[in-house]
Amino acid sequence: MNYYQTRFSEKLKEALKAVAPIIGIVLLLSFTIAPIPPSILLLFLFGAVLLIIGMMFFTLGAELSMTPMGEKVGTKMAKTMHLGTILFLCFLLGFVITISEPDLQVLAEQVPSIPNYTLILAVACGVGFFLVVAMLRMLFSKSLSSLLIFFYAVVAVLTLFVPKDFTAVAFDSGGVTTGPMTVPFIMALGIGFAAVRSDKHAEDDSFGLISLCSIGPILAVLLLGLLYHPGDTGYVPTPLPNIQDSVELWQHFAESFPEYIKEIAISLLPIAAFFGAFQMISLKLKKKTLYKILIGIADTYIGLVLFLTGANVGFMPAGNYLGQMIAELPFCFVLIPIGMVIGFFIVKAEPAVYVLMDQVEEITSGAIPGKAMGLSLSLGVAASVGIAMIRVLTGISILWFIVPGYVIAICLSFFVPKIFTAIAFDSGGVASGPMTATFLLPFAMGACQAIGGNIVRDAFGIVAMVAMTPLIAIQILGAVYQYKSRTAEAGAAVSAAYLDTWGDDDIIEL
């Protein structure tokens, strides 16, 4: 019991550190240049409390359940199963997890030209296929850079034939479908697969699954855009709530709780069922280990229900209203630096970011510090939100940023250590989580609505931008790390050469 109390205390401190800056920024703006109605501000503050508690439960639950489940399943599959069976199970796992991802339902609603189930099934097939590709790359130690170049080249060609209003939604889908529940499990699955290999590149190849799985939804949505020739991609923003008293405030959240309780139960069920079947057929874990995993699943469930309710009900209206108020100011260009500050801090509130940083520190034995990686992610997301706000104000096509960004990221992959490239491309999917979808996207939509822009063309795409800039930021961190390592080695070599000039009998006077 003391262990759990200690861990809960640590996770609570992490959650407070992550969410407190966002609360401070919103309050500062609301009391200065962008006054927020009391009803929306109360929703935001109550949502922030749920967010903090939810993050605490989720991060502990992922540590106790998702990570060990993924690692054990991955190791067992790689050790004992036939290649064909492994690939089939990987496709099945990617397919069922994606279908149950709550954020995918939101994406389906945003594309009215395509039937919801058609879009969901296509995206699920895309993720399943690319999870198979990722596992084959890992098992046969193939270069991640060459695969990324090939598949992103295919994406670039497809964008030439898809309507402009549809492109931003397609790129957003890559970040949306790698949600906070699936990311920890898929990443741990990769670590389990890599653990079976004994070569020196196994550690590098344990990352990279999320980066490849993020391509599947983009390709799937672009292909559907070609088949359906969408003409109506208009998006009607949800009206902002008007709450009169505290009872109505609670009712607003209480009405949403059953929806998220059901959604997260459906989302967790495929993973739990897959692991349960594996446990009975192959794993045969001890009762103590199984009990710990079950507690972790319960924590994950509670955490996600609280987190997503707080984010969707409390943060979305505040983000939308703030965007409107700031864009209506005479000096609307201030939207860019404010967006960058929000982006810098909001990535710290993404629950899956902590899972990634913990796994990176564990795999690299602390050689890649979590703090340095967190700072790189924050700087990358700040830059992406700044660019997204420029797009909102000017209407510049997302392709003018996405294409050069990915070209730079792929070029960097040839000059930095492989593990940094894999972590960088994984971090893109991790950074573009529910906080981006529930605060930054409404913020951009509100600003776009205020200046009379095209919401689908100019506001959508912010998720894609947030998913892109960490690819460059983390690889720059890798280049700095490589430079420092070489400098340290050169210094050690000089010292050794100097000592070699002294004879064995020489006396050094102090």
N, C-alpha and C positions, 0 to 999 in steps of 0.2 A: 504493500500500500504506500509506503514511503517513497518508493521509486516513482509511482504514478503521480503522487503529489508534487514531487520535485520536477518531473517532466511537464506536468500541467502548468506549474509556476513559470518554468522557462519558456514554454510556448505562449503563455499569456503575455510575458514581457516582450517577446518577439512580435506578437500581434499588435500590442500597443505602440511599439516603435514604428511599425509599418503603417498603421492607420492614422496615428495622431497628426503627422504632418498634413495629410489630406484634410482632416477636420479643421486644422488651423488655417490652411489656405482658404477653404470655403468660407469660414467665419470671417476672416479678414476681408475678403472680397465682398461678402454680404453686408458688412458694416461700413464699407467705404464706397467703392465705385459701382457695385452691382447688387443693390438691395434685393433680398429674396423675401417673398411673402412668408409670414410665420408658419403657415401650414406646410409649405415645402421644406422649410428649415427644420421643423420638428420631425418630418418624415426622414430627412437626411440624418439627423442626430440619433434617432431611434434605430435607423438602419445601420449606423456606424457601430452602435453597441452590439447589434446582432452580428455584424461583420467581424468584430474583434473576438467575440466568443466562438463564432464559427471557425475562424482561422485557427484558434487555439485547439479546438477539437480535431479539425481536419489534419493539421500538420502532425499531431501526435498519432492520429489514426493511420495516416499514410506510412509513418515510420514503423508502426507496429504490425500493419497488415499488408498494404499494397506492395511495399518494397520487398519484404520477405516472400510474399506469395509469388511475385514475378520472378525473383531470383531462383527460387526452388523449382518452379515450373519450367523455367528456361533451362536450368542445369539438367533436370531429369529428361526433358525432351531431347536435348542435344546428346546426352550420354547413351540413351537406351532405345531411341526410336529410329525407324527407317526414314530416309530423306523425304519420300513422298508423303508419309504420315505427318512429319513435321510441317511441311509446307501447307498441307490441307488444314491442319489445326491453326496455323498462323493466319491463314486467310479467314477461317471461321471466327477466330478470336477478334481480328480487326473488324470484320463485318458486324458482329453482334454488339461489340463495344460502341461502334460508331452509330449504329441505329438507336442505341439507348442514350446517346449524348444529348443532354437537354438543349444545348446551344444550337444544335442542328435543326431543332423544331423552329427556333426563331429565324434561322436563315431561310428555311423553306417558306415561311410566311412572307418574307421580303421579296420573293420572286414569284409574283402572281401568274406569270405566263406559263409556268411549268407546274403540273400537279405535285402536291407536297410529297406523296409517297414515291413518285418517280424520282424526284430530286434526292430524297433521303436514301433510297436504294442505290442510286447511281454513286452517290458520295461514299456510302458504306462499301460498295464494291471497289471503289478507288483506293480507300484506306486499306482494305483487306489485301488487294493486289500489291500495294507498295510495302506492306508489312512483310509479305513474302519476298519481295525484292531485297528489302533490308536484311532479312535473315540469310538469304543466299549470299549477299555481300559479306556478311559477318562470318559465315561458315567457310567461305572460300577466300577470305581476306582480299576482297577486291577494293579498288580505290573508290572512296566516296566522291572525290572531286570529279572524276570522269562520269560517274552516274548523274551527278547534279548538273553538269554541263549538258549532257544529252537530254535529260528530261526538261530542264528549263528552256532549252532550245526549242523543244516541241511546244512548250507553253507559249513561248514568244511567237512562234509561227501561227498558232491557233488564235492569238489575240488580234491578228491582222484581219480575221474573218468574222469576228464576233462584234456585235453592236457596242459602242462606247459605253452606253448606260449599263451594260451587263458586265464589263471587264472588272470594275472595282468590286462588285459583289463576288465575282469568281475568286479574286485574289483574297478577299476577306474570308472566304470559306476555308482556306487553308489554315488560318489561325483559329477560327471558331471551332472546328471539329476536333482539334487537339486540346480537350478541356482538362480541368483540374483533376478529374477522376481517372481518366484514361492515361494521362501522361506518366504518373508515377509507376503504374503497372507495366506499361510498354517499355519504359526506360529500364526498370528492374529486370524485365524479361531479357533485354539485350545484355545486361551485366551477367545474368545467369548463363546465357549462351556463350558469351566470351570466356567465362570461367573454365569452360571445358577445354579451350585451346591453351596450349602451353608456350606458344611463340611470343616473341617480344612485342608484336603489334596487337595482341589480344586486348590489352588495356585501351589502346586507341580506338579499336573497332567496337568497343562496348557502347560507345555513343554514336549517334547518327540515325537512330531509328525514327525519332520524331521528325527529323528534317525530311526524310523520304516520305513518311506517312503524310506530311503536310502537302506534298505535291499532288497526291491522289485526288483530294477534293477540288483543287484548282482545275485539273484536267477534266474531271467529271463534269463540273459546272460549265466549263467552256464547251465541251462536246455537246452538252444538252442545249446550250445556246445556239449551236449550229443546227441541231436537229429541229428545235422548236421555233427558231427565228423569232425570239421574243420581241414584241412590239410595245407591250405595256409593262415597263419596269418601274412605274411610278410608285412612290412610297408615301403613305399618309401618316404623319406623326401622331402618336397617341396624345390625346388631350391631357394637360397637366391637372393633377387632382386639386380640389379645393376643400380643405378640411376645416370644420368649424370648432370642434372641441376635442378633448383628449379621448373621449369614448369613440368618436369617429376615427381618430388616429389609430387606436388599437384595432378597430374593426377592419381598417384598411389592410393591416398586416395579417389579421386573423383570417381574412378571406383568401389570402395568398398562401398561407401555410399548408392547407390541404393539397393544393396544386403541386407545391414543391416536395411535400412528403411523398406524394405519389410518383412524381417525376424521378426523384433520386432513388426511390425503391426500385423502379423499373430500370434505372441506369446501373445500379449496383448488382442487380440480380444476375445478369449474364456472367459477370466476373466471378461472383460468389459460386454460381452453379458450375462454371468451368473448373474452378479450383476444387470444389467439392467432389466432382467426378474424378478429377486427377488424384485427389487424396485417397479415394476409395480404391481406384484401380492401380495406382502406381506409387504415390508418394509415401503413404503410411507413416505420417508424422506422429510424434508422441503427443499424448493428450495435453501436456503442459504447453507445448509449442502451438498446438491447435487452439487452445483456450486463449492464448495471447493474441493470435490472429483474429479470432472471433471478436474479442474486445476491441481490437483495432478497426475492424469493419464497422462495428457499432459506432465508434468515435467518428469515423469517416462519414458515416451516414448523417449523424447529428450535425457535424460540422458543415457539411455541404448544404443541408436544409437551411440552417441558420444563415450561412454565408450568402447563398443565392437569394434568399428572401430579403435579407438586408440590402444586397447590392441592387436587385431588380426593383424592389418597392421603394427603397429609401434613396438610393444614389441616382437612379435614372432621371427622376424629375428635377433634382438639384442640378445635375450636369446640363440638362437641356435648358433650364431657365437661365443658368449662369452664362451659357453660350449666347443666348438671345440678348441678355442685358449688355454684355461686353461688346458684342458686335454692333449694337445700336448706339454706342458711345461715339462722340465726334472724332475721337482718336482711336478708331477701331483696330488700327494696326497693333495696339497693345495686346490684342488677342494672341499674337505670336509668342511674345515672351511669357505671358501668363500660361499659355498652353504648354510651353516647354518646362516651366516650373512644376506644373501639375504632373506632367509626364515623368519628370525626374523622380518624384516621390511615389507616384501611383503604382509603378512596377514593383515596389517593395511590398505592396499589399496583395500581389498575385500569389495565391497559396502554393502553386506548383513551383514557383521560383525557389522557394526554400528547399523543396525536395531535390531539385536539380543541384543547387549549391552544396547540399549535404552529400549527395552522391559523388559529385566531382571531387570534393575534399577527401572522401573515403577512398575512391578509386586511385587518386593520385597521391595518397598518403600525405596530404597537406601541401604538396608542391604547387598546386594552384589554389591560392587562398580564396575562401568564399567571399570575403569582404571585397577583394579586388575585382572579383567577378561581378558582385552586386553593384559596385560603382560603375563598371563598364556597361552593364545592362541599363542602369539609370541614365547614364550619359547618352546611350544609344536611343533609348525611348524618348528622352527629352528632344533630341534632334528630330526624331520621326514625327512627334506631335507638332513641333515647330513647322516642319515641311507641310504637314497636313493642314495646319491653319493657313499657310500661304496658299494652298490649293483652294481652301474654302473662300478666301478673299479674292482670288484671281481667276478661279475656274480652270487652272492649268490641268491637263490630262495627267492621270496617275502614271501613265506609261513613261513620261519624261523623267520620272524619279525611280520607278520600279526597275526599269531595264538597266540604266546605268548602275543602280545600286547592286543588283545581282551580278552584273559584270565585274564590278569592283570586288565583291565578296568572293566570287569564284577565282578571280586573278590572285587575290591574297592567299587562297588555299594552296597555291604552289610555293609559297615562301614562308609559311609558318608550320610548326609541328602539327602532324595529323590530328592529334587529340584535340587541339584548339579548334580546328576546322569542324570536327564532329560536334564538339560542345557548342560552338557558335551557331551552327545550323539547327541544333536541338533547341537552343535558347530562344530562337525566334518564335517557335511554336509555343514555348512555355510562357514567354513574356506577353503574348497576345491572348490573354485569358479573359475570365469574366469581368474583371475590373475595366478592361479596355472596352468591352462590349456594353457595359452598363453605366459607365461614366464618360469615358472619352468619346465614344461614338455619339451618345446623346448631346454632349457638349458641342461637337462639330455640327450635328444636325440642327441644334438650336441656333448656332451662329449662322449657318447657311440659310436657314428659314428667315432670320432677321434681315439679311441683306438681299433676299430674293433670289438666291442661287438655286441650282439643280441639286436637290438633296442626294439623289441616287448617284449622280455623276461626281459631285464635289465633296460631299460629306463621307459617303461610303468610300472605303479604301484606307481609312485610318488604321483599321486592324491590320491590313496588309503592310502599311508603313511601319507599324510597331513590330511586326514580325520580321521586317527586313533589316532595320538598322543594327540590331544586336549581332547580326552576322558579321558586320564590319567591325563593330566595337570590340567584340570578344577576340577576333583575329588580330586586331591591333594590339590587344593585351598579350596575345601569343607572341607577336613580333617583339614586344618589349621584354617579355620573359626570356625569349631566345637570345636577345642581345645581352641581357644581364648575365645569363648563364655562360655565354661565350666569353664575356669580359672577366667573369670570375675564374673561369678555367684558364684564361690567358695569364691572369695575375698569379694563379697558383703555379703555372708552368714557369713563369719568370722567377718566382721565389725558389722553386726547386733547382733551377739552373744556377742561381746565385749561390745556393748552399753547396752545390757540386764543386764550386771553385775552391772551396776550403779543403785542406787536407785533413786526414783523420786525426793527426797529432796537433793541429793548430788549436791555440787557446784564444778564446774570445774574451777580452776584458770588458767587464760591465762597469 
